Each structure stands twice: as structure tokens, then as C-alpha cells.
Amino acid sequence: MPEAIARGITLAEPPEPREDTPLKTSFLVRSLDALRPVVLAHGGTLKAAGAAWAWRSALHLDGTDPEGNVLQFRCAAPAKA
């Protein structure tokens, strides 16, 4: 990237979520609970389990990759009794 642009970039530790992008990659996973240790082991984050929301028969939960890019993970919502 051009040096003039690079000088204007500040890297935070841990990275700040980049929530101002028009894109959010979404991944279908088998279990949000099983995903958490994998995401954390690779330097990412996941919001608290209570922050998950249901929509169209799936549970959705946001997190970030190690660079702060916001990601969404979703799994089948549990069947209602």
C-alpha cells in the first residue's frame, strides 16, 4: 500500500472491530459453543453466547478475525419444544 496511506493506519492490540465495512462474511458452523475455543485459539473473538440471535431457523453470532474484520457465524437453531 502507498506509504502515505500506511502512515495513517494505527494498529490496536487487540485489533478494534472494523464495523464500518459494507461486507460481513458469514460462516455456517455445526455449533457456536464448539466454535468458541477454535476462534480464540487463532486470535479471533466471539461475542458472548447471550448475544446470539435467531433468524430464519438459525442462531447468529458475530465475532472478529485476528485483524479485526467482523465475521458472523451461524448454526441451526435448536428445535422448540
C-alpha positions as a Markdown table, in Angstrom:
| # | Residue | x | y | z |
|---|---|---|---|---|
| 1 | Met | 0.0 | 0.0 | 0.0 |
| 2 | Pro | 1.2 | 3.5 | -0.6 |
| 3 | Glu | 3.3 | 4.9 | 2.3 |
| 4 | Ala | 1.0 | 7.9 | 2.7 |
| 5 | Ile | -1.9 | 5.6 | 3.4 |
| 6 | Ala | 0.1 | 3.3 | 5.7 |
| 7 | Arg | 1.2 | 6.2 | 7.9 |
| 8 | Gly | -2.5 | 6.9 | 8.6 |
| 9 | Ile | -3.2 | 3.4 | 9.9 |
| 10 | Thr | -3.0 | 2.7 | 13.6 |
| 11 | Leu | -2.9 | -0.9 | 14.7 |
| 12 | Ala | -4.5 | -1.6 | 18.1 |
| 13 | Glu | -3.7 | -4.6 | 20.3 |
| 14 | Pro | -6.1 | -6.3 | 20.3 |
| 15 | Pro | -7.5 | -5.2 | 17.0 |
| 16 | Glu | -10.6 | -3.0 | 17.1 |
| 17 | Pro | -13.6 | -4.4 | 15.2 |
| 18 | Arg | -13.9 | -2.9 | 11.7 |
| 19 | Glu | -17.6 | -2.4 | 11.8 |
| 20 | Asp | -17.8 | 0.3 | 9.1 |
| 21 | Thr | -17.3 | -2.1 | 6.2 |
| 22 | Pro | -20.2 | -2.9 | 3.8 |
| 23 | Leu | -19.3 | -6.6 | 3.9 |
| 24 | Lys | -19.6 | -9.2 | 6.7 |
| 25 | Thr | -18.6 | -12.8 | 5.9 |
| 26 | Ser | -20.9 | -15.4 | 7.3 |
| 27 | Phe | -20.0 | -19.0 | 8.0 |
| 28 | Leu | -22.3 | -21.9 | 8.7 |
| 29 | Val | -21.0 | -24.0 | 11.6 |
| 30 | Arg | -22.3 | -27.0 | 13.5 |
| 31 | Ser | -22.1 | -25.5 | 17.0 |
| 32 | Leu | -21.4 | -22.0 | 18.3 |
| 33 | Asp | -20.2 | -23.4 | 21.6 |
| 34 | Ala | -17.7 | -25.8 | 19.9 |
| 35 | Leu | -16.5 | -22.9 | 17.7 |
| 36 | Arg | -15.6 | -20.6 | 20.6 |
| 37 | Pro | -12.3 | -22.3 | 21.6 |
| 38 | Val | -11.2 | -22.6 | 18.0 |
| 39 | Val | -11.8 | -18.9 | 17.3 |
| 40 | Leu | -10.0 | -17.8 | 20.5 |
| 41 | Ala | -7.0 | -20.1 | 19.8 |
| 42 | His | -6.5 | -18.5 | 16.4 |
| 43 | Gly | -6.6 | -14.9 | 17.8 |
| 44 | Gly | -10.2 | -14.0 | 17.0 |
| 45 | Thr | -13.1 | -13.1 | 19.2 |
| 46 | Leu | -16.7 | -14.1 | 19.6 |
| 47 | Lys | -19.4 | -12.1 | 21.4 |
| 48 | Ala | -20.9 | -13.7 | 24.5 |
| 49 | Ala | -23.3 | -16.6 | 23.9 |
| 50 | Gly | -26.2 | -14.5 | 25.1 |
| 51 | Ala | -25.6 | -12.0 | 22.2 |
| 52 | Ala | -26.7 | -14.7 | 19.7 |
| 53 | Trp | -30.0 | -14.0 | 17.9 |
| 54 | Ala | -32.4 | -16.3 | 16.0 |
| 55 | Trp | -33.5 | -15.5 | 12.4 |
| 56 | Arg | -34.7 | -17.9 | 9.7 |
| 57 | Ser | -34.2 | -21.1 | 11.7 |
| 58 | Ala | -30.6 | -20.2 | 12.6 |
| 59 | Leu | -28.7 | -18.8 | 15.5 |
| 60 | His | -26.3 | -16.0 | 14.5 |
| 61 | Leu | -23.3 | -14.7 | 16.5 |
| 62 | Asp | -20.8 | -12.1 | 15.5 |
| 63 | Gly | -17.1 | -12.2 | 16.1 |
| 64 | Thr | -13.8 | -10.9 | 14.6 |
| 65 | Asp | -10.8 | -12.4 | 12.9 |
| 66 | Pro | -7.3 | -11.6 | 14.3 |
| 67 | Glu | -7.2 | -8.4 | 12.1 |
| 68 | Gly | -10.5 | -7.0 | 13.5 |
| 69 | Asn | -12.7 | -7.9 | 10.5 |
| 70 | Val | -16.2 | -8.6 | 11.6 |
| 71 | Leu | -17.4 | -12.1 | 10.9 |
| 72 | Gln | -20.7 | -13.8 | 11.5 |
| 73 | Phe | -21.2 | -17.5 | 12.5 |
| 74 | Arg | -24.5 | -19.3 | 12.3 |
| 75 | Cys | -25.8 | -22.7 | 13.2 |
| 76 | Ala | -29.2 | -24.4 | 13.1 |
| 77 | Ala | -31.4 | -23.1 | 15.9 |
| 78 | Pro | -32.5 | -25.7 | 18.5 |
| 79 | Ala | -35.9 | -27.1 | 17.9 |
| 80 | Lys | -38.6 | -25.6 | 20.1 |
| 81 | Ala | -40.3 | -28.0 | 22.5 |
